[in-house]
């Protein structure tokens, strides 16, 4: 569907950041009415959304203003560095100055084999009164469009408390700091450090579930391909609204006010650089670059998606590859939801929970618990992982 919405937003992000919202408001009238293929569409009309989830439907695009600057092609790199550093410092100040229900400790860990000289910051989140050893692990990848890492927006401590597990939170490099594969290297380094220091951390390194939303889901899936290559075997992956592909600029979603197909295009372009929309990178960059053969031995995966996520059809394609590879996989699509309200519904961290968000969240949380409670890895998957690990590291 070639829509005037996409043309408008693509034009916006090519223009100077300062006046892009004036341009937006000039093309879309004050009532939110746009014309698409001769039809009149009011994108603020809550009838687009599921009746139980309309609270989150009409999001102000200006909420995404700071993020848009950090991946806009027209903003110089030095300005992105200055603005990104300032915003990231504010996020960290907010986190460390807040009261916490869990014990949170910060570590600097060695880089992975592919970038050994670059240390990575990793947080360890431990609920009160947790047992001292062999605890389950939630390896949580914070989202933020590859431009921001805001732990305050995600219920990391609540999830660790509810699942009685230790949280491992990698503070990976963002696109304005370093392009691909920096973030994947950082997640790899964090996982390796966690695995190697299981006894000291009081964890069971064979009971690790990877989770994340939006960019967190994207990087969690991509990192799983890297971990698979190195012989690691996560217990499962439970993610929501992940980006899996970069080869469809227009995407398949309608514009919804925050994180549409054009924003995703520009965000991934800023991260991949010359490798964008090419076959030069594989699934360790974007999961749907995988072949079916690549997906053999992939961890059990639970994917949650909003109907209007930009690359939903590419995510469906990735899901079918996992099916063909005989991996354990489930795929949940929520109708009447766009990228942002779908994420908030699942993680229950925006506004008061309603029937829609509670229903979605119960399913999401139950899948995390399933991965902890049951070993859903297919038998040949575990054997393949163990064989690969033995070949690389010995007994």
Secondary structure, DSSP 4 states (H G I P E B T S, - for coil): ---HHHHHHHHHHHS-GGGHHHHHHHHS-TT-EEEETTEEEETT-GGGS-GGGGGGSS--GGGGHHHHHHH-TTS-HHHHHHHHHHHHHHHHHHHHHS--SEEEEEEEE---GGGTT--EEEEEEEETT--SSSEEEEEEE--STTT---GGGS-HHHHHHHHTEEEEEEEPPPTTT--TTHHHHHHHHHHHHHHHTHHHHTEEEEEEEEEEETHHHHHHHHHHHHHHHTT---SEEEEES-----S-SS-SS---SSS-HHHHHHHHHHHHGGGTTSSSS-TTT-GGG--HHHHTTPPPEEEEEETT-TTHHHHHHHHHHHHHTT--EEEEEETT--HHHHHHHHHT-SSS--HHHHHHHHHHHHHHHHHHHS--S-HHHHHHHHHHHHHHH--
